[in-house]
Amino acid sequence: MMTDTAHHYWNAQWQSDVFDTKWTEAEPWVIEHATTLAPGSRILDLGTGIGRHALAFAEMKHDVVALDAAEASIAAVSESSTRLGLDVRTHRGPMTDLPFPTGAFDHVLSWNVIYHGDETIVRRTLDEIARVTRPGGSFMATMLSARRLAAEQGKGPGKEISRNTWVFEGPGDKVHPHYFCTATELLALMPGFEIMTLFDRPHDKPGSWHWHILAERMP
């Protein structure tokens, strides 16, 4: 049974045009790293949402591909890039089967995406990211920290449906499976990468712990 189903929730969100403005604003750390890349670097924004990072990369004159499983996401990115006169190629598809050649990208970003599924989905996605990132290329991502479980459990009933994979009752996308992990578990999922930076901090709310990862693809 496939557990990477959260894109159905997000597809409805992007269609509604009513969502938190944080999904329109690029993350400073993401942009800071992008400025260190060579001009025209090939970048994949995996799980692009409405394109906040893909559009920023294109403004920086990088060669950008945006991928998402949600149809409304791809429509939004295509509309925005056309309106802004930016060149962003879009693909709709799952994160577990990337339609790109081996070593196609200098940098892959996946912000708040990979943990939408069980450990099989997470492992398969990270393997695909390793495949499409060139040796020496970089990978930046966030993952849900095991520290966050306490905050989620405090909101309402939850169930661990498989190892480290939980669903929770109530509003939001956590009615779909989400994967939570420790640093040790995370590193074990990334044998193709050398970790450059790894830290755990809350996002916008107390208890919203996320791992923040910057890694280099090993030869």
C-alpha positions as CSV (number, residue, x, y, z in Angstrom):
1,M,0.0,0.0,0.0
2,M,1.4,3.4,-1.0
3,T,1.5,5.9,1.9
4,D,2.7,9.0,0.0
5,T,-0.8,10.4,-0.2
6,A,-0.5,13.9,1.4
7,H,-0.4,15.5,-2.1
8,H,-4.2,15.1,-2.2
9,Y,-4.5,17.4,0.8
10,W,-2.1,19.9,-0.7
11,N,-3.7,19.8,-4.1
12,A,-6.9,21.0,-2.5
13,Q,-5.0,23.7,-0.5
14,W,-3.4,25.1,-3.7
15,Q,-6.7,25.2,-5.4
16,S,-8.4,27.1,-2.6
17,D,-6.1,30.2,-2.9
18,V,-6.4,30.5,0.9
19,F,-3.2,29.4,2.6
20,D,-0.5,30.6,5.0
21,T,1.7,33.2,3.3
22,K,4.8,31.3,4.6
23,W,4.3,29.0,1.5
24,T,4.9,32.0,-0.8
25,E,8.2,33.2,0.9
26,A,11.5,31.6,0.2
27,E,13.5,30.3,3.2
28,P,16.6,32.4,3.8
29,W,18.9,29.4,4.3
30,V,17.8,28.0,1.0
31,I,18.6,31.2,-0.8
32,E,21.8,31.7,1.0
33,H,23.1,28.3,-0.3
34,A,21.8,29.0,-3.8
35,T,24.0,32.1,-3.9
36,T,27.1,29.9,-3.5
37,L,26.2,27.8,-6.6
38,A,27.8,28.5,-9.9
39,P,25.7,30.6,-12.3
40,G,23.3,28.5,-14.3
41,S,23.5,25.5,-12.0
42,R,20.9,22.8,-12.6
43,I,18.5,22.7,-9.7
44,L,15.6,20.4,-8.9
45,D,13.0,21.8,-6.5
46,L,11.4,18.5,-5.5
47,G,7.9,19.1,-4.0
48,T,7.8,22.6,-5.2
49,G,4.4,23.6,-3.8
50,I,3.5,26.9,-5.4
51,G,7.0,27.5,-6.4
52,R,8.4,29.8,-3.8
53,H,11.9,28.4,-4.2
54,A,11.8,27.4,-7.9
55,L,10.9,31.0,-8.8
56,A,13.6,32.5,-6.6
57,F,16.2,30.1,-8.2
58,A,15.1,31.2,-11.7
59,E,15.4,34.8,-10.7
60,M,19.0,34.0,-9.8
61,K,19.5,32.7,-13.3
62,H,19.8,29.1,-12.4
63,D,18.5,26.3,-14.6
64,V,15.4,25.2,-12.7
65,V,13.1,22.2,-12.7
66,A,10.1,22.1,-10.4
67,L,8.4,18.7,-9.6
68,D,5.3,18.0,-7.5
69,A,2.7,15.3,-7.3
70,A,-0.2,17.8,-7.0
71,E,-1.7,19.0,-10.2
72,A,-2.7,22.4,-8.7
73,S,1.0,22.9,-7.7
74,I,2.3,22.5,-11.2
75,A,-0.4,24.8,-12.6
76,A,0.5,27.5,-10.1
77,V,4.2,27.3,-10.8
78,S,3.6,27.4,-14.6
79,E,1.3,30.4,-14.3
80,S,3.7,32.3,-12.0
81,S,6.8,31.6,-14.1
82,T,5.0,32.8,-17.3
83,R,3.6,35.9,-15.6
84,L,7.0,36.8,-14.2
85,G,8.9,36.0,-17.4
86,L,10.9,33.2,-15.7
87,D,12.1,29.9,-17.2
88,V,11.0,27.1,-14.9
89,R,10.3,23.7,-16.3
90,T,7.7,21.7,-14.5
91,H,7.0,18.0,-14.0
92,R,4.0,16.4,-12.3
93,G,4.9,13.1,-10.7
94,P,5.9,11.2,-7.5
95,M,9.0,11.8,-5.6
96,T,9.8,8.1,-5.6
97,D,10.3,7.8,-9.3
98,L,12.1,10.9,-10.7
99,P,11.9,11.2,-14.5
100,F,15.5,12.5,-14.9
101,P,18.8,11.0,-15.9
102,T,21.4,9.9,-13.4
103,G,23.5,12.9,-12.3
104,A,21.2,15.4,-13.9
105,F,21.4,18.1,-11.2
106,D,24.0,20.2,-9.4
107,H,21.6,20.8,-6.5
108,V,18.4,19.2,-5.2
109,L,16.1,21.0,-2.8
110,S,13.2,19.2,-1.0
111,W,11.8,21.5,1.7
112,N,9.1,19.9,3.9
113,V,8.4,17.1,1.5
114,I,10.3,13.8,1.9
115,Y,8.7,12.8,5.2
116,H,5.2,12.5,3.6
117,G,5.1,8.7,3.7
118,D,6.4,5.6,5.5
119,E,10.1,4.5,5.7
120,T,9.9,2.7,2.4
121,I,8.7,5.9,0.7
122,V,11.4,8.0,2.4
123,R,14.2,5.5,1.6
124,R,13.1,5.2,-2.1
125,T,12.9,9.0,-2.4
126,L,16.3,9.6,-0.9
127,D,17.8,6.9,-3.2
128,E,16.3,8.7,-6.2
129,I,17.6,12.0,-5.1
130,A,21.1,10.5,-4.7
131,R,20.8,9.1,-8.2
132,V,19.9,12.3,-9.9
133,T,22.4,14.5,-8.0
134,R,25.8,14.6,-9.7
135,P,28.9,13.5,-7.6
136,G,30.0,16.6,-5.7
137,G,26.5,18.2,-6.1
138,S,24.5,19.3,-3.1
139,F,21.3,18.3,-1.5
140,M,19.2,20.4,1.0
141,A,16.1,19.2,2.8
142,T,14.0,19.1,5.9
143,M,12.7,16.0,7.7
144,L,10.4,15.7,10.7
145,S,12.3,15.2,14.0
146,A,11.2,12.6,16.5
147,R,11.2,15.5,19.0
148,R,8.0,16.7,17.2
149,L,6.0,13.7,18.1
150,A,5.2,15.0,21.6
151,A,3.7,18.2,20.1
152,E,1.6,16.3,17.6
153,Q,0.4,13.8,20.2
154,G,-0.7,16.8,22.4
155,K,-3.0,18.0,19.6
156,G,-5.1,14.8,19.4
157,P,-5.2,11.0,18.9
158,G,-2.5,9.5,16.7
159,K,-1.6,6.0,15.5
160,E,1.8,4.6,14.5
161,I,0.9,2.7,11.4
162,S,4.5,1.4,10.8
163,R,8.0,2.1,12.1
164,N,8.2,5.9,12.8
165,T,5.2,6.6,10.6
166,W,2.2,8.2,12.2
167,V,-1.3,9.5,11.3
168,F,-3.2,11.9,13.4
169,E,-6.9,12.8,13.6
170,G,-8.0,16.4,13.0
171,P,-7.4,19.2,10.5
172,G,-4.3,19.5,8.4
173,D,-2.3,17.0,6.3
174,K,-1.3,14.7,9.2
175,V,-4.4,12.5,8.5
176,H,-1.9,11.3,5.9
177,P,1.2,9.3,6.9
178,H,4.2,11.3,8.2
179,Y,7.6,9.9,9.0
180,F,9.5,11.1,12.2
181,C,13.1,10.2,12.9
182,T,16.1,10.7,15.1
183,A,19.5,11.9,13.7
184,T,20.9,8.4,13.8
185,E,17.9,7.0,11.8
186,L,18.2,9.9,9.3
187,L,21.8,9.4,8.6
188,A,21.2,5.7,8.0
189,L,18.8,6.6,5.2
190,M,21.4,8.7,3.4
191,P,24.4,6.4,2.5
192,G,25.0,8.3,-0.7
193,F,25.7,11.6,0.9
194,E,28.3,13.2,3.1
195,I,26.5,15.4,5.7
196,M,27.8,19.0,5.7
197,T,25.2,20.6,8.1
198,L,22.6,19.0,10.3
199,F,20.6,20.7,12.9
200,D,17.2,20.4,14.6
201,R,15.0,23.4,15.3
202,P,11.4,24.3,15.4
203,H,9.9,26.0,12.3
204,D,7.2,28.6,12.9
205,K,5.5,27.2,16.0
206,P,6.8,25.8,19.4
207,G,7.4,22.1,19.1
208,S,7.5,22.1,15.3
209,W,10.9,20.4,15.3
210,H,12.5,19.7,11.8
211,W,15.8,18.4,10.8
212,H,17.6,20.7,8.5
213,I,20.1,19.0,6.2
214,L,22.8,20.2,3.8
215,A,24.7,17.3,2.2
216,E,27.1,16.6,-0.6
217,R,26.7,13.7,-3.1
218,M,29.6,11.3,-2.7
219,P,31.3,9.8,-5.8
